[in-house]
Amino acid sequence: MAMVETVQLIADTHWMLLAVAALIFDIPRYTFSLLSLCLLSLARQPQHGEVPISKSISVIVPTFNGGAGLGPSIASLRRQTLRPIEIIVVDDGSIDETRAIAEHARELGLVDMVICHGTRCGRSAAINAAARFASGDLLLTVDADTVFEPSAVALLAQAFNDPRVAGASCNIAINNERSSLWTRLQSIEYLMSISAGRTMLDIVGAIACLSGACSMYRRDVFIRQGGLDVGPGEDLEFSLRLRRLGYLVRFVPEAWAETAGPESGLGLLRQRARWDRDALRVRLIMYGELRFLHRLERLPDTLQRLDFILFDLIPTLSFPFYLVYLVAVFGANAAFLFLAVVYLLLLWISLFNLALAFAMFNRSSGILNLGAALIFPFYQGVYLKCARFFSYSSEIIFGTSRHDDFVPPRVRRALFAGRD
């Protein structure tokens, strides 16, 4: 009773606290997407027959010390209903058995070309180098640990029947979700943020970032625009560049691929720190997306920017100050009770979202995943948000992405030579 009375008091006296909590802790975000998708699926007429595909596809697999996942990835590409005309592997200065595995695959006829960099140049440079030798109408860039369902490439290629589309990415699941609690949480997160979130964003034309694990591009547009930027956040940067040039960027939820997620909390933090720092740098510094209005901007571009600003940037940067405000105004005990009720609300909504998403996207769940769902609100609303706050803060204050080892130091020095 004390908890209910406390929340009632807060709601009566400061109703804005509940509204802000809904924004900061992502309460309505994916529920809105899932319910909207359900309604749209009921209203949408079923399509009969397959759309013919006239485009040829070249696959580029850049890898640095990714030999362990290279074999399964190539095998899944060879099993596609729409077979690529060529598979190009780029060994970006690996020091493991990547080159030997790639050369062996070429000798067996599974790979058409192997490009070897003597020293590491970075993922963007590896893809750009292979694109010069590719002959397909479409380029599919694939991480070495990505495994595709048999129809994935064909479904991705269908998006390019629309001449306005210059880039598309597929749905992604975690293939090692049973490895640890962290991978189970990531599996749920991907189902919410990628499967549900990006499907809804695609409907309104607001996809902002093509996935690094698997993305498809028109080769002529890719070459004409100079390929991927070799700085941080190359996938996001190129996606936003295509949007600014007037092209459409699509997400194809029916096309599925699986990739490995970090198995430890520390590994996950390192991955997300790089993603968050790069995203902030690309969006705010390179593309100036903090402004709410851009002259002559199309509505879908406004929506994709506002999605980042309203549901990511503002809640993240205000998160610790909101907690301090609660404690300062109501005291530690009342603030704790309020947050406990918010957590319970998040938990019920999260379980509802999870059940709806599993049904909509035809994914199965075990008891362990349901157990992970019980702490998912804390994972999403506190753990990842705190990590993102520190990543954003370090980027704003120190420009930390300039020192990201995802881009080799010599490449970074060449990029930022003479810059502040």
C-alpha positions in Angstrom: 0.0 0.0 0.0 2.8 2.4 0.8 4.2 2.0 -2.8 0.8 2.7 -4.4 0.2 5.7 -2.1 3.6 7.1 -3.0 3.0 6.8 -6.7 -0.5 8.2 -6.4 0.9 11.2 -4.5 3.6 11.8 -7.1 1.1 11.4 -9.9 -1.4 13.9 -8.3 1.3 16.4 -7.4 3.7 16.1 -10.3 2.0 14.4 -13.2 4.8 15.4 -15.5 7.1 12.9 -13.7 5.1 10.0 -15.0 5.2 11.5 -18.5 8.9 12.0 -18.4 9.4 8.5 -17.0 7.6 7.1 -20.0 10.0 8.9 -22.3 13.2 8.2 -20.4 12.5 4.5 -19.7 11.2 3.8 -23.3 7.8 2.6 -22.0 5.6 3.3 -25.1 8.2 3.1 -27.9 8.1 -0.5 -29.0 4.6 -1.1 -27.8 3.4 1.6 -30.2 5.5 0.0 -33.1 4.2 -3.5 -32.4 0.5 -2.4 -32.1 0.8 -0.3 -35.2 2.3 -3.2 -37.1 -0.5 -5.5 -36.0 -3.1 -3.1 -37.2 -1.3 -2.6 -40.5 -0.9 -6.3 -41.1 -4.7 -6.8 -40.6 -5.4 -4.0 -43.1 -2.8 -5.0 -45.7 -3.9 -7.3 -48.5 -1.8 -10.5 -48.9 0.4 -10.6 -51.9 0.5 -13.6 -54.2 3.4 -14.8 -56.3 7.1 -13.8 -56.3 8.4 -10.6 -57.9 10.9 -11.4 -60.6 14.5 -10.3 -59.9 16.7 -9.1 -62.7 19.6 -7.9 -60.7 22.9 -9.8 -60.3 24.6 -9.7 -56.8 28.2 -9.6 -55.8 29.0 -10.4 -52.2 31.8 -8.7 -50.3 33.1 -10.3 -47.0 35.6 -8.0 -45.2 37.2 -9.7 -42.3 39.9 -9.1 -39.7 40.8 -12.2 -37.7 37.3 -13.7 -38.6 38.4 -17.0 -39.9 36.3 -19.0 -37.4 33.0 -17.7 -38.8 34.0 -17.5 -42.4 33.1 -21.0 -43.4 29.5 -21.0 -42.1 28.9 -17.6 -43.6 30.1 -18.7 -47.1 28.1 -21.9 -46.9 24.9 -19.9 -46.1 25.6 -17.7 -49.1 26.0 -20.8 -51.4 22.6 -22.1 -50.2 20.7 -19.0 -51.3 17.6 -19.3 -53.5 19.1 -16.4 -55.4 22.8 -17.3 -55.9 25.3 -14.5 -56.0 27.4 -14.3 -59.1 30.5 -13.9 -57.1 31.8 -13.9 -53.5 34.8 -11.7 -52.7 36.6 -12.2 -49.4 38.9 -9.4 -48.2 41.5 -10.4 -45.6 42.2 -7.1 -43.9 45.6 -7.9 -42.4 44.5 -10.8 -40.3 47.0 -12.6 -38.1 44.9 -15.8 -37.6 44.0 -18.5 -40.2 41.6 -16.2 -42.1 43.8 -16.1 -45.3 44.3 -19.8 -45.4 40.6 -20.5 -44.9 39.7 -18.0 -47.6 42.2 -19.4 -50.1 41.0 -22.9 -49.4 37.5 -21.8 -50.1 38.6 -20.3 -53.4 40.4 -23.5 -54.4 37.1 -25.4 -53.7 35.2 -23.0 -55.9 33.2 -21.6 -53.0 34.8 -18.1 -53.2 35.6 -16.3 -56.5 38.3 -13.8 -55.3 40.4 -13.3 -52.2 42.0 -9.9 -51.6 44.7 -9.7 -49.0 45.9 -6.5 -47.3 49.3 -6.8 -45.9 48.4 -4.6 -42.9 45.0 -3.7 -41.5 43.3 -0.9 -43.3 39.8 -1.0 -41.7 36.4 -2.4 -42.8 35.5 0.6 -45.0 38.8 0.4 -47.0 38.4 -3.4 -47.4 34.8 -3.0 -48.8 35.8 -0.2 -51.1 38.7 -2.1 -52.5 36.6 -5.1 -53.3 33.8 -3.0 -54.8 36.2 -1.9 -57.6 36.5 -5.6 -58.7 32.8 -6.5 -58.3 30.7 -6.9 -61.4 27.2 -7.4 -60.0 24.4 -4.8 -60.1 24.1 -5.0 -56.4 26.7 -5.3 -53.7 26.0 -7.3 -50.5 28.4 -6.5 -47.7 28.6 -9.2 -45.1 30.4 -9.6 -41.8 32.4 -12.9 -41.6 30.2 -14.2 -38.7 26.9 -13.5 -40.4 24.8 -16.5 -41.5 21.7 -16.1 -43.8 18.5 -17.9 -44.1 18.1 -19.4 -47.7 15.7 -16.7 -49.0 17.4 -13.7 -47.4 19.4 -12.5 -50.4 16.4 -12.8 -52.8 14.2 -10.9 -50.4 16.8 -8.1 -50.1 17.2 -7.9 -53.8 13.5 -7.5 -54.4 13.6 -4.1 -52.6 15.7 -2.8 -55.5 12.9 -3.3 -58.0 12.1 0.2 -56.9 14.6 2.4 -58.8 14.6 4.9 -56.0 16.1 2.4 -53.5 19.9 2.6 -53.1 20.4 0.6 -49.9 18.6 -2.1 -47.9 19.4 -4.2 -44.9 17.8 -7.3 -43.4 16.4 -8.5 -40.1 19.0 -9.8 -37.6 18.9 -12.3 -34.8 21.5 -13.4 -32.3 22.8 -16.9 -33.2 24.6 -17.5 -29.9 21.8 -16.4 -27.6 22.2 -19.5 -25.4 25.8 -18.7 -24.6 25.1 -16.3 -21.7 22.6 -14.0 -20.1 24.0 -11.1 -22.0 23.4 -12.8 -25.4 19.8 -13.7 -24.3 19.2 -10.0 -23.4 20.6 -9.0 -26.8 18.3 -11.4 -28.5 15.3 -9.8 -26.9 16.8 -6.3 -27.6 17.3 -7.1 -31.3 13.7 -8.4 -31.6 12.4 -5.1 -30.1 14.7 -2.5 -31.6 15.5 -4.1 -35.0 12.6 -6.4 -35.9 9.8 -4.2 -34.5 11.5 -0.8 -34.4 13.0 -0.8 -37.9 9.9 -2.4 -39.5 7.8 0.5 -38.3 10.5 3.1 -39.3 10.6 1.5 -42.8 6.9 1.9 -43.2 7.2 5.7 -42.7 10.4 5.8 -44.7 12.6 6.8 -41.7 15.4 4.1 -41.7 18.6 5.9 -40.8 21.2 3.2 -40.6 21.9 0.1 -42.7 23.3 -2.8 -40.7 27.0 -3.4 -40.8 26.3 -7.2 -40.5 24.5 -7.3 -43.8 23.6 -4.5 -46.2 22.9 -4.3 -49.9 23.7 -1.4 -52.2 23.3 -0.5 -55.8 26.9 -0.8 -57.1 26.7 2.1 -59.5 25.5 4.5 -56.8 28.0 3.0 -54.3 30.9 3.6 -56.7 29.7 7.0 -57.9 29.5 8.2 -54.3 33.0 7.0 -53.5 32.0 4.1 -51.3 32.0 4.0 -47.5 33.6 6.8 -45.5 36.8 5.4 -43.8 36.1 7.3 -40.5 34.0 6.1 -37.5 30.3 5.0 -38.1 30.7 4.3 -41.8 27.4 2.4 -42.2 25.4 5.2 -40.6 27.3 7.9 -42.5 26.7 6.3 -45.9 23.0 5.7 -45.1 22.5 9.3 -44.2 24.4 10.3 -47.2 22.1 8.3 -49.5 19.1 9.9 -47.8 20.5 13.4 -48.3 21.0 12.6 -52.0 17.3 11.7 -52.3 17.6 7.9 -52.4 15.4 5.5 -50.4 16.9 3.3 -47.7 14.9 0.2 -46.9 14.6 -2.4 -44.2 13.3 -5.9 -45.2 11.9 -7.6 -42.1 11.2 -10.9 -44.0 14.9 -11.4 -44.8 16.7 -12.9 -41.8 20.3 -13.3 -40.9 22.0 -14.3 -37.7 25.2 -12.9 -36.1 27.1 -13.4 -32.9 26.7 -11.0 -30.0 29.2 -10.3 -27.3 29.1 -12.9 -24.6 30.2 -10.8 -21.7 29.0 -7.6 -20.1 32.4 -5.9 -20.8 32.4 -7.0 -24.4 28.9 -5.6 -24.8 29.9 -2.3 -23.3 32.8 -1.9 -25.6 30.7 -2.7 -28.6 27.9 -0.2 -27.7 30.4 2.5 -26.7 31.8 2.4 -30.2 28.4 2.4 -31.8 27.1 5.2 -29.6 30.1 7.5 -29.9 30.2 7.0 -33.7 26.4 7.6 -34.0 26.6 10.9 -32.1 29.6 12.1 -34.1 28.1 11.3 -37.4 24.6 12.6 -36.6 25.4 15.8 -34.8 28.8 16.9 -36.1 28.9 15.6 -39.6 25.2 16.0 -40.5 24.0 18.6 -37.9 20.9 16.6 -37.0 20.3 18.3 -33.7 18.3 21.0 -35.3 14.6 20.2 -35.3 14.0 21.7 -38.7 16.1 21.6 -41.9 15.3 23.7 -44.9 13.6 21.8 -47.7 13.9 18.6 -45.7 11.4 15.8 -46.5 9.1 14.5 -43.8 10.7 11.0 -43.6 14.1 12.6 -43.0 12.5 14.7 -40.2 11.0 11.6 -38.7 14.3 9.7 -38.6 16.0 12.6 -37.0 13.3 13.2 -34.4 13.3 9.5 -33.6 17.0 9.8 -32.6 16.6 13.1 -30.8 13.3 12.4 -28.9 13.7 8.7 -28.1 17.5 8.4 -27.8 19.5 11.6 -27.3 17.3 13.6 -24.9 16.2 10.6 -22.6 19.9 9.5 -22.4 21.4 12.8 -21.5 18.6 13.7 -19.1 18.5 10.3 -17.4 20.9 10.9 -14.4 19.6 14.4 -13.8 16.0 13.0 -13.7 17.1 10.5 -11.0 18.8 13.3 -9.0 15.7 15.4 -9.3 13.5 12.6 -7.9 15.7 12.1 -4.9 16.1 15.9 -4.3 12.3 16.5 -4.4 10.9 13.4 -2.8 13.7 11.9 -0.8 15.5 8.6 -1.5 12.7 6.3 -0.2 9.9 7.8 -2.2 12.1 8.0 -5.3 13.0 4.3 -4.9 9.3 3.4 -4.5 8.4 5.4 -7.6 11.1 3.8 -9.7 10.1 0.3 -8.4 6.5 0.9 -9.7 7.9 2.2 -13.0 9.9 -1.0 -13.2 6.9 -3.2 -12.6 5.0 -1.2 -15.3 7.9 -1.7 -17.7 8.0 -5.4 -16.9 4.4 -6.0 -17.8 4.7 -3.9 -21.0 8.0 -5.7 -21.8 6.3 -9.2 -21.5 3.4 -8.0 -23.6 5.8 -6.7 -26.2 7.9 -9.9 -26.2 4.8 -12.1 -26.7 3.5 -10.0 -29.5 6.9 -9.8 -31.2 7.5 -13.5 -31.0 4.1 -14.1 -32.6 4.5 -11.4 -35.3 8.0 -12.4 -36.4 7.6 -16.1 -35.9 10.5 -16.5 -33.5 10.5 -19.1 -30.7 11.4 -18.5 -27.1 12.5 -20.8 -24.3 12.3 -20.6 -20.5 15.7 -19.0 -20.3 14.7 -16.2 -22.6 11.5 -15.6 -20.6 13.8 -15.4 -17.5 15.9 -12.8 -19.3 12.7 -10.9 -20.1 12.2 -10.3 -16.4 15.4 -8.2 -16.2 15.1 -6.8 -19.7 13.5 -3.5 -18.5 16.6 -2.9 -16.2 18.9 -3.9 -19.1 17.3 -1.5 -21.5 16.2 1.3 -19.3 19.2 1.5 -16.9 22.2 -0.5 -18.0 22.3 0.5 -21.6 21.1 4.0 -20.9 23.9 4.6 -18.4 26.4 3.2 -20.8 25.1 5.4 -23.6 25.2 8.4 -21.3 28.9 7.9 -20.6 29.6 7.3 -24.3 27.7 10.4 -25.4 29.4 12.5 -22.7 32.9 11.3 -23.6 32.2 12.0 -27.2 30.9 15.5 -26.5 33.7 16.5 -24.2 36.7 14.6 -25.5 35.8 13.5 -29.1 36.6 9.9 -28.0 35.6 8.4 -31.4 38.8 9.9 -32.9 40.8 7.3 -30.9 38.5 4.3 -31.7 40.7 1.4 -32.6 38.1 0.2 -35.1 39.9 2.5 -37.5 43.6 1.7 -37.6 45.8 4.4 -36.1 47.7 5.2 -39.3 44.4 5.6 -41.2 43.0 7.8 -38.4 46.1 10.0 -38.5 45.7 10.5 -42.2 42.0 11.3 -41.8 42.4 13.9 -39.0 45.7 15.4 -40.1 45.4 19.1 -39.8 42.0 19.0 -38.1 41.1 20.2 -34.6 
